[in-house]
Amino acid sequence: MDTAPRWFVLITVADGRTLYWQRAGARHSLAHALGEVWVGNFKPALFQVLPDGAIIPRGSQPGGLEIVLVALEAAG
């Protein structure tokens, strides 16, 4: 069992709501070493987020929300 620290990704959308990044219907986490690199290189102009927290390519699905900010939160 992997016990290394991990990050959750918090997504702030244009209306001020904060969502957790979800993949395959569950809250997704990143390896501790990857978190800051991922956030630092994330391009909000290329993506939107659905109300359930799934990140999608911009304009690929109706209901996509504008991403203002992504940040890290310690998992666990």
C-alpha positions as CSV (number, residue, x, y, z in Angstrom):
1,M,0.0,0.0,0.0
2,D,1.3,3.4,-1.0
3,T,1.5,5.7,2.0
4,A,3.5,8.6,0.3
5,P,1.9,12.0,0.7
6,R,-0.6,13.0,-2.1
7,W,-2.4,16.2,-3.2
8,F,-6.0,16.9,-4.0
9,V,-6.6,19.5,-6.7
10,L,-9.0,22.3,-5.8
11,I,-10.6,24.1,-8.8
12,T,-12.0,27.5,-8.4
13,V,-14.6,28.5,-11.1
14,A,-15.7,31.9,-12.3
15,D,-18.7,32.1,-10.0
16,G,-16.5,31.5,-6.9
17,R,-17.4,27.9,-6.2
18,T,-14.6,25.5,-5.4
19,L,-14.7,21.9,-6.7
20,Y,-12.4,18.9,-6.2
21,W,-10.9,17.4,-9.4
22,Q,-12.8,14.1,-10.1
23,R,-11.7,11.3,-12.4
24,A,-13.7,8.2,-13.1
25,G,-16.3,9.3,-10.5
26,A,-13.9,9.7,-7.6
27,R,-11.8,12.5,-6.1
28,H,-8.4,12.3,-7.9
29,S,-5.1,12.9,-6.2
30,L,-1.6,13.6,-7.4
31,A,1.7,12.3,-6.1
32,H,3.4,14.8,-3.8
33,A,6.3,15.3,-6.2
34,L,4.0,16.0,-9.1
35,G,1.5,18.4,-7.5
36,E,3.4,21.7,-7.8
37,V,4.6,20.9,-11.4
38,W,1.0,20.0,-12.4
39,V,-0.5,23.2,-10.9
40,G,2.4,25.3,-12.3
41,N,1.8,24.1,-15.8
42,F,-2.0,23.9,-15.9
43,K,-3.5,26.1,-18.6
44,P,-7.0,27.1,-17.7
45,A,-7.5,28.6,-21.2
46,L,-7.4,25.1,-22.6
47,F,-9.8,23.4,-20.1
48,Q,-13.2,23.7,-18.4
49,V,-14.6,21.8,-15.5
50,L,-18.0,20.1,-15.2
51,P,-20.1,20.6,-12.1
52,D,-19.1,17.2,-10.9
53,G,-15.4,18.1,-10.9
54,A,-14.4,16.4,-14.2
55,I,-11.9,18.4,-16.2
56,I,-12.7,18.6,-19.9
57,P,-11.2,20.2,-23.0
58,R,-12.7,23.7,-23.5
59,G,-16.0,23.6,-25.4
60,S,-16.1,19.8,-25.6
61,Q,-19.3,19.4,-23.6
62,P,-22.2,21.6,-22.6
63,G,-22.2,22.9,-19.0
64,G,-18.5,23.4,-18.8
65,L,-17.5,26.0,-16.2
66,E,-14.6,28.5,-16.5
67,I,-11.6,27.6,-14.4
68,V,-10.1,30.6,-12.6
69,L,-7.5,28.9,-10.4
70,V,-6.2,25.5,-9.5
71,A,-4.6,24.8,-6.1
72,L,-3.3,22.0,-4.0
73,E,-4.7,20.6,-0.8
74,A,-3.0,17.9,1.2
75,A,-4.8,14.6,0.9
76,G,-5.5,12.7,4.1
